[in-house]
Amino acid sequence: MDLPVMNKFILEPNDENLERLKKVKGKEIYWHSADFFQFDPSLENELSVIFDTYMDALMESEEEDEDEAIRKIGFSIGRMLVKAARKIGISPEDCRNQFNNYATVIWTPICMWRKDESGEISYSLMSNLPTN
């Protein structure tokens, strides 16, 4: 039986760190995505360039099927991630994981954590707080 591999750049939530990192605005409790979806700040410039390239390519794509456009763009972004990883001296997988976290934090900086009846914690990511 294979055990799932944990991404070392994602902080697993627990009661202690959820309490410590909790933010409150009005009646809403939220957490910053950056506290849980982490990336090395020294890589921010590299990740930002790759992210901007990805967004530009997606916006300029003439592909009608968005999933197909993302798949095609993914190949060139993958090459950029491998080059960046070699330059920085980390594994391509670590670079990809940090890039994914960077994109998550840029697009959805707010994280809403919930615990179900069994105690399992899940999250939803948002670009801003709900105003209800």
C-alpha positions in Angstrom: 0.0 0.0 0.0 1.5 3.4 -1.0 1.2 6.2 1.4 0.3 9.6 0.0 3.3 11.9 -0.3 2.8 15.1 1.6 3.8 18.3 -0.2 6.4 19.8 2.1 5.3 23.3 1.0 1.8 23.0 2.4 1.3 23.5 6.1 -1.2 20.9 7.4 -3.9 22.6 9.4 -4.4 21.6 13.0 -6.3 23.2 15.9 -3.2 25.0 17.1 -2.0 26.6 13.9 -5.6 27.4 12.8 -6.1 29.3 16.0 -2.6 31.0 15.8 -3.0 32.1 12.1 -6.7 33.0 12.3 -7.7 36.4 11.1 -11.0 38.2 11.8 -12.7 40.9 9.7 -16.1 41.9 11.0 -17.9 38.7 11.7 -15.8 36.6 9.2 -13.0 34.3 10.3 -10.5 33.6 7.6 -6.8 32.6 7.1 -4.3 33.9 4.6 -3.6 31.2 1.9 0.1 32.2 2.1 0.3 30.8 5.6 -0.7 27.3 4.4 0.3 27.3 0.7 4.0 28.2 1.1 6.7 29.1 -1.3 10.3 30.3 -0.7 10.1 34.1 -0.9 13.6 34.2 -2.5 11.9 32.5 -5.5 9.2 35.0 -5.8 10.7 36.9 -8.8 11.3 33.7 -10.8 7.7 32.4 -10.0 6.2 35.8 -10.8 7.9 35.8 -14.3 6.6 32.2 -15.0 3.1 33.2 -13.7 3.0 36.3 -15.9 4.1 34.3 -18.9 1.4 31.7 -18.2 -1.3 34.3 -17.9 -0.2 36.1 -21.1 -0.1 32.8 -23.0 -3.5 31.9 -21.8 -5.0 35.3 -22.7 -3.4 35.3 -26.1 -4.3 31.7 -26.9 -6.7 31.2 -29.9 -7.6 27.7 -28.7 -11.4 27.6 -28.3 -11.3 24.8 -25.7 -9.8 26.3 -22.5 -8.7 22.9 -21.1 -6.8 22.3 -24.4 -5.2 25.7 -24.2 -4.1 25.1 -20.6 -2.7 21.7 -21.6 -0.7 23.2 -24.4 0.6 26.1 -22.4 1.4 23.7 -19.6 4.2 22.1 -21.7 6.0 25.4 -22.1 5.5 26.4 -18.5 6.9 23.0 -17.5 10.0 23.7 -19.4 10.3 27.1 -17.7 9.9 25.5 -14.3 12.6 22.9 -15.1 15.0 25.7 -16.2 14.2 27.7 -13.1 14.7 24.7 -10.9 18.1 24.0 -12.4 19.1 27.7 -12.0 18.0 27.8 -8.4 19.3 24.3 -7.5 16.1 22.6 -6.4 14.2 19.7 -7.9 11.7 20.4 -10.7 8.9 18.9 -8.5 9.7 21.3 -5.7 9.7 24.2 -8.1 6.4 23.1 -9.6 4.8 22.7 -6.1 6.1 26.2 -5.1 4.8 27.6 -8.4 1.4 26.1 -7.7 1.3 27.5 -4.2 2.4 30.9 -5.6 -0.5 30.9 -8.1 -2.9 29.8 -5.3 -1.8 32.7 -3.1 -2.0 35.3 -6.0 -5.4 34.2 -7.2 -7.0 33.1 -3.9 -5.3 34.8 -1.0 -8.1 33.9 1.5 -8.6 30.5 2.8 -11.8 29.4 4.7 -11.2 26.2 6.8 -14.0 24.0 8.0 -14.1 21.0 10.2 -16.9 18.4 9.6 -18.6 16.2 12.3 -15.8 13.6 12.0 -13.1 16.2 12.7 -11.8 16.2 9.1 -10.6 19.6 8.0 -11.2 21.0 4.5 -10.8 24.3 2.9 -12.2 26.6 0.2 -10.1 29.3 -1.4 -11.5 32.7 -2.2 -10.2 35.9 -3.8 -12.0 38.0 -1.1 -14.2 37.7 1.9 -17.9 37.1 1.4 -20.0 40.2 2.3 -23.1 38.4 3.7 
